[in-house]
């Protein structure tokens, strides 16, 4: 079965899991760890990506985040590519460092936010990297210490996390600490590391009971959430894909239109896009700008790219044509 496209709309809540290729190490020492974490934080600020929980292990990492305006893929590509270059140079190695496709699960916030923050931050304790909950509170390679105010950084959104546990910061931290402590004995939670019906329902026993009752729930391996949440998300994704497909068609048609108009007017398309100020070229550029925006639905930025000018120049051209018509 072919892999499904990622659900990557800006502002989506994701649980991201990054693994080393063939289960190999992605960090060897604290210098590697610092490089990965610093890069993760710097890019979060630069891309307006909100990071709520994270932990960096030897051969994998968990990041619980809300994607910024540019979506998840661009953030992850810059994070993983940049770090891989650093790691390979430092350790004199070549080839892939990470599995080719990181795992990203879209999360239903109300049902799973607190649980995922706790699960992710307990990873070092479950793996035996540290041996007590008190040591976890000052552990550098996990976001738990930042939420408790033991360590500081300017990119982790601890305020949003604490709002789930209380209105006053002191009370919220105490409630959060107790909540995490109560999760220690839960151990590994397979229901929190992926999507699909079994995980969303809390296990196979719950699913079998649901099926016996004749209940049918929409599910998707890319989503951790209720059937209603899954349905809404898929509908939104389908609408977005249709919009993108329509934009692609419009762009292709607009390029065909530009070529045709240039041919009819005897204008070299290279001269059009190179900013030629010859009267015939300027007039054609202004007319095409109006066509591309009003008839083909292209943005000012895309129209500018096609015309070889800035988006503000396109806007001015449109204003001039409106004045002449009026």
C-alpha positions in Angstrom: 0.0 0.0 0.0 1.4 3.4 -0.9 2.2 5.8 1.9 -0.4 8.4 2.6 0.4 12.1 2.2 1.2 13.9 5.5 -1.5 16.0 7.1 0.5 19.2 7.2 -1.8 22.3 7.5 -0.3 25.2 9.4 -1.3 25.2 13.1 -1.8 21.4 13.3 -0.8 19.6 16.5 1.8 16.9 15.8 3.6 14.2 17.7 6.8 13.7 15.7 9.1 10.8 16.2 12.5 10.9 14.5 14.7 7.7 14.4 18.2 6.9 13.4 18.6 4.9 10.2 18.7 1.1 11.1 18.2 2.1 14.7 21.7 3.7 14.9 22.7 6.5 17.2 21.8 10.1 16.2 23.8 11.6 19.1 27.1 10.4 20.5 27.8 13.0 23.2 26.7 16.3 24.8 28.1 18.4 21.9 25.8 16.5 19.5 22.9 16.8 21.8 23.4 20.5 22.2 23.6 21.0 18.5 20.4 19.1 17.9 18.5 20.9 20.7 19.8 24.4 19.8 18.8 23.9 16.2 15.4 22.6 17.2 14.8 25.7 19.3 16.3 28.3 16.8 14.2 27.0 14.0 11.1 26.9 16.2 11.5 30.7 16.8 12.3 31.4 13.2 9.3 29.5 11.8 6.8 30.3 14.6 6.6 26.6 15.5 5.3 26.0 19.1 7.1 23.2 20.9 5.3 21.9 24.0 7.3 18.7 24.9 10.4 17.0 23.6 13.0 14.5 24.6 16.3 13.5 22.8 17.3 9.9 23.2 20.3 8.0 21.8 18.8 6.8 18.6 15.6 8.7 18.4 13.7 11.9 19.5 10.2 12.9 20.3 8.8 16.4 19.6 5.3 17.5 20.4 4.6 20.7 18.5 2.1 22.9 16.7 3.3 23.7 13.2 3.8 27.3 12.1 2.6 29.2 9.0 5.0 27.2 6.7 3.8 23.8 8.0 5.6 20.9 9.5 7.6 19.6 6.5 9.7 22.7 6.0 10.6 22.9 9.7 11.5 19.2 9.9 13.5 19.3 6.7 15.7 22.2 8.0 16.1 20.5 11.4 17.1 17.1 10.2 19.1 18.1 7.1 21.1 20.8 9.0 21.8 18.5 12.0 22.8 15.6 9.7 25.4 17.8 8.0 26.8 18.8 11.3 26.9 15.3 12.7 28.5 13.8 9.5 31.2 16.4 9.4 32.0 16.1 13.0 32.2 12.3 13.0 33.7 12.0 9.5 30.9 9.9 8.2 28.8 9.8 5.0 25.2 8.8 4.1 21.8 9.1 5.8 21.6 9.7 9.5 17.9 9.5 9.9 15.2 7.1 8.6 14.1 8.6 5.3 10.5 9.4 6.6 10.0 10.7 10.1 6.8 9.7 11.8 4.2 12.5 12.4 0.8 11.9 14.1 -1.8 14.6 14.2 -3.3 14.7 17.7 -6.7 15.6 19.0 -5.8 18.2 21.5 -8.5 18.0 24.2 -8.2 14.2 24.5 -4.4 13.7 24.3 -2.5 16.9 25.0 -1.7 16.3 28.7 -1.1 12.6 28.2 1.4 13.1 25.4 3.4 15.8 27.3 3.7 13.4 30.2 4.6 10.4 28.0 7.2 12.2 26.1 8.9 13.7 29.1 9.0 10.4 30.9 11.0 8.7 28.1 14.5 9.1 29.8 13.2 7.6 33.0 11.5 4.6 31.2 14.7 4.0 29.2 16.9 3.9 32.3 19.0 6.9 31.2 18.2 8.4 34.6 17.0 6.5 37.7 14.6 8.9 39.5 11.9 11.4 39.0 13.9 14.0 40.9 16.8 13.7 38.4 14.4 14.1 35.6 13.6 17.5 36.9 17.1 18.8 36.1 17.8 16.6 33.0 19.0 18.8 30.2 17.9 16.7 27.2 14.2 16.8 27.9 11.6 19.5 28.2 10.3 18.5 31.6 12.9 20.6 33.5 11.9 23.8 31.5 8.2 23.4 32.4 9.1 23.1 36.1 11.4 26.2 35.8 14.6 24.3 36.8 16.2 25.1 33.4 15.4 27.9 31.0 15.2 28.4 27.2 13.3 31.0 25.2 11.7 28.8 22.6 9.8 26.1 24.5 6.2 27.1 25.1 5.9 26.2 28.8 3.2 28.8 29.5 0.8 27.0 27.2 1.5 23.7 28.8 1.0 25.0 32.3 -2.3 26.5 31.4 -3.6 22.9 31.2 -2.8 22.4 34.9 -3.8 25.6 36.6 -4.3 29.4 36.4 -1.5 30.4 38.8 2.0 29.3 37.7 3.0 27.9 41.1 -0.2 25.8 41.4 0.1 24.7 37.8 3.7 23.5 38.3 2.8 21.5 41.4 -0.2 19.9 39.6 1.9 19.1 36.5 4.7 17.6 38.7 2.2 15.3 40.4 0.6 14.4 37.1 4.0 13.3 35.7 4.9 11.4 38.8 1.6 9.5 38.6 2.5 8.3 35.1 5.8 6.6 36.0 4.1 3.3 36.8 2.2 3.3 33.5 5.3 2.2 31.6 5.4 2.1 27.8 2.2 3.5 26.3 1.8 2.0 22.8 -1.5 3.8 22.5 0.3 7.2 22.5 2.9 6.6 19.8 0.8 6.4 16.7 -2.7 6.8 15.2 -5.4 4.5 14.0 -8.5 2.9 15.6 -6.8 0.7 18.2 -4.6 3.5 19.6 -7.4 6.1 19.5 -9.7 3.8 21.4 -7.1 2.9 24.0 -6.4 -0.7 22.9 -7.7 -3.8 21.1 -10.0 -4.8 23.9 -11.9 -1.5 23.6 -12.1 -1.9 19.9 -13.5 -5.4 20.1 -16.1 -4.2 22.6 -17.0 -1.4 20.3 -17.4 -3.7 17.3 -19.6 -6.1 19.3 -21.9 -3.2 20.0 -22.1 -2.4 16.3 -20.3 0.9 16.7 -18.3 2.1 13.7 -15.6 4.8 14.1 -13.7 6.5 11.4 -10.0 6.0 11.8 -6.7 6.9 10.1 -3.1 5.8 10.9 -1.9 9.4 10.6 -4.3 10.6 13.3 -4.7 10.0 17.1 -8.2 11.1 17.9 -11.9 10.3 17.9 -13.9 9.3 14.8 -15.5 12.7 14.6 -12.1 14.4 14.8 -10.7 12.1 12.1 -13.6 12.8 9.8 -13.3 16.6 10.2 -9.5 16.5 9.6 -9.7 14.4 6.5 -12.5 16.6 5.0 -10.3 19.7 5.7 -7.3 18.0 4.1 -9.3 17.0 1.0 -10.6 20.5 0.6 -7.0 21.9 0.9 -5.7 19.4 -1.7 -8.4 20.3 -4.1 -7.6 24.0 -3.7 -3.9 23.3 -4.3 -4.7 21.2 -7.4 -6.9 24.0 -8.7 -4.1 26.5 -8.1 -1.6 24.3 -10.0 -4.0 24.1 -12.9 -4.5 27.8 -12.9 -0.7 28.4 -12.9 -0.2 26.0 -15.8 -3.0 27.8 -17.8 -1.6 31.2 -16.9 1.9 30.2 -18.2 0.3 29.0 -21.5 -1.6 32.4 -21.7 1.6 34.4 -21.2 3.4 32.5 -23.9 0.5 33.0 -26.3 0.2 36.7 -25.6 3.9 37.2 -26.1 3.8 35.4 -29.4 0.8 37.4 -30.6 2.5 40.7 -29.6 5.9 39.7 -30.9 7.5 40.1 -27.5 10.3 37.9 -26.3 9.1 36.2 -23.0 12.7 36.6 -21.7 12.4 40.4 -22.2 9.1 40.4 -20.4 10.5 38.7 -17.4 13.8 40.6 -17.4 12.1 43.9 -16.7 12.3 45.5 -20.1 10.8 49.0 -20.1 10.0 49.2 -23.8 6.5 50.5 -24.2 5.1 47.4 -25.9 6.6 45.2 -23.2 5.4 47.4 -20.3 1.9 47.5 -21.6 1.8 43.7 -22.1 3.2 43.2 -18.6 0.5 45.4 -17.1 -2.2 43.7 -19.1 -1.0 40.2 -18.2 -0.7 41.1 -14.6 -4.4 42.0 -14.5 -5.2 38.7 -16.4 -3.2 36.5 -14.0 -4.7 38.0 -10.9 -8.3 38.6 -12.0 -8.9 35.8 -14.5 -6.6 33.0 -13.3 -6.7 33.7 -9.6 -3.0 33.9 -9.0 -1.6 35.8 -6.0 0.3 39.0 -6.4 3.5 37.2 -5.4 3.1 34.4 -8.0 2.1 37.0 -10.7 5.2 38.9 -9.8 7.3 35.8 -10.2 5.8 35.2 -13.7 6.3 38.8 -14.8 9.7 39.2 -13.3 8.7 42.0 -11.0 7.8 42.4 -7.3 4.4 41.9 -5.9 4.1 45.6 -5.1 4.9 46.4 -8.7 2.0 44.1 -9.7 -0.3 45.9 -7.3 0.7 49.3 -8.7 0.1 48.0 -12.2 -3.4 46.8 -11.3 -4.2 50.2 -9.7 -3.0 52.1 -12.8 -5.2 50.0 -15.0 -8.3 50.5 -12.8 -7.7 54.3 -12.9 -7.5 54.3 -16.7 -10.7 52.2 -17.0 -12.6 54.5 -14.6 
